[in-house]
Amino acid sequence: MTEPLFDRGDLLALLRKRVSGFQHGYRQNIALIGPAGMGKSTLIREFLVEEASKESLLMPLYLEMGPEESASEWAARFARTVLYSVLQLRKAEDFPTRLPELVEVCSALVPRTAVLASRVASLGEAGRLDEAYDQLWELPGMITQETGHRVLLVLDEFHRLRGFPLKEPFRSLGRNMMIQPTTMYLVASSEPSAAHAILQEGLALLFGKFEAVEMPPLTSAACRQAIRSVRPDSPVNSFDEYLLTDLAQGHPYRLDLLLECWRKQDSLPGLLEVLFLDPGSPLRRDFERRLQAIPAHRNRTFCLQVLECIAAGIHRLPHLGIQLQRPASQVGSAVRLLQAGQLISKEGSFYRVPERLFQIWLITAYPILQGISLIGPEQARTHFNRAVGVWLQRVRETAGRPIQKQLSELLQLWDDEVIEMDGRKVLLPRFRQVVPVPGPFEGTSILGRPMKRIKGGWWVVPWSGGLNEAQARQFVRQIRDFTPLKECRKVLVGASPAEVNARLVLQQAKIRFWDLPALNLLLDLYGLTRLPVSPEADVPPAQTVPLQESAPLDRRNPSSQVAG
């Protein structure tokens, strides 16, 4: 299990702290929020297993809400879960499967809880759903009265309550939260926007009593640790480690799929072949379901063509129109449809496929799968391996390039376009000249000179390694003493994260900081190869090089924006 072992220790510690405080009389409900596949359920189960091994007066109740479950089915399952937990608490050997037998067995242990559980199930079966839901939330408090155990009630995917045909699905839940201090609520949701709306509106009175915890992606260090654990007795090839980390994007479920396949494969091409082409691959089935979700209409084929072009690196509407020889209005309609289906995202003036694995599947496997009935499985695999080989070779050749060269090429591609970074829009101007200049340290930085003004421009300074507050203050002092480029907009680029205080120091000095995710976003949008994420690939301070003019770029050819 990747998440708790490699990058979830802080969240486990938080859950332990809150539950310990709850058992001593202080209750702080928790909402664990994050996209699907981030490991929320895995983390909760890991924690519950840990709690079950302890001798404590705490009764955990875990209820996951299924996507296709009806309201009456869920009410009956809630009642059964409560009674099962009572039997488990009493260390019973026999666990009846049907509710009537469960009620009969539990009547001797917790008579009032058994009667209420039976009533809740009966009301649900009779279609009296609002009455059933008004009463089922009373079950945790009644358990405490009859057993003396406090209850930890876990509601996984709790936002799905909103889909039940109830008048006010969260009214009785909110009321019982307020009047039952002996029940702690741990809720989880894979739909962040819906979860926040419920906490702020549906459970408005309780918003101050909920601690909303965002489930972040795994850090690159945690991904590398997980990768190395697969083959602990043999060193991992640095390129394989870099690529697996980059493909996972910190997504625990994706990383688990990659590593499960990597255990059985000797090469990255073989791994991708299994994940992308095998009919039984969950990754291929997931990607094909996404495409099937595009509504069937006369422009569906064109939408798929637009999606393939965006995956290949053509990220701007005018260039998509040129490539596909279609008017901007038609391209815009297709793009809006793809956005609605969450197949692409909009980044200022750009559109992209945000998930790396899906993007690479679209440019290597999808075109071949479309014609596999014509060329046969063996030829299809040959074509696929050739396409993957070309892509891997391009990544391999550019992954070790100096960051200064990547930055120089990046600035040459800017053309007065807008990108959203750190929650605000940034205009990336067109430069008449992009040149290397001596930096404030023993290295080279990049200067972009504007089209019309003689002075000013953008001054981009690479930084190797992490950045703490003391280093940021030193950087600010040296920048102030570096007189030749005082009027430029200053950007510090680092391949490793910066501490929060370091960012604040730079912000106060009006210096922007681009960490690796921000820089890789720009490289993606302009069709350049991403920088490695492993610490071994951190670029050392560059040596000073003679100043020279950069060759101009042909901006009329949109193919210059296409990633291989």
Secondary structure, DSSP 8 states (H G I E B T S, - for coil): -HHHHHT-HHHHHHHHHHHHHHHTT---EEEEE--TTSSHHHHHHHHHHHHHTS--SEEEEEEE--TT--HHHHHHHHHHHHHHHHHHHTT-S---SSHHHHHHHHTTT-HHHHHHHHHHHHHHHTT-HHHHHHHHTTHHHHHHHHH--EEEEEEETGGGGGGSS-SSTTHHHHHHHHH-TTEEEEEEES-HHHHHHIIIIITGGGGGGEEEEE-----HHHHHHHHHHHSTTS---HHHHHHHHHHHTT-HHHHHHHHHHHTT-SSHHHHHHHHHH-TT-HHHHHHHHHHHTS--STTHHHHHHHHHHHHHT--SHHHHHHHHT--HHHHHHHHHHHHHTTSSEEETTEEE---HHHHHHHHHTHHHHHTHHHH-HHHHHHHHHHHHHHHHHHHHHHHTS-HHHHHHHHHHH--SEEEEETTEEEEE--EEEEEEEE-SSSSEEEEEEESS-SS--EEEEEE-S-B-HHHHHHHHHHHHH-GGGTTSEEEEEESS-B-HHHHHHHHHTTEEEE-HHHHHHHHHHTT------SGGG-----------------TT-GGGG---
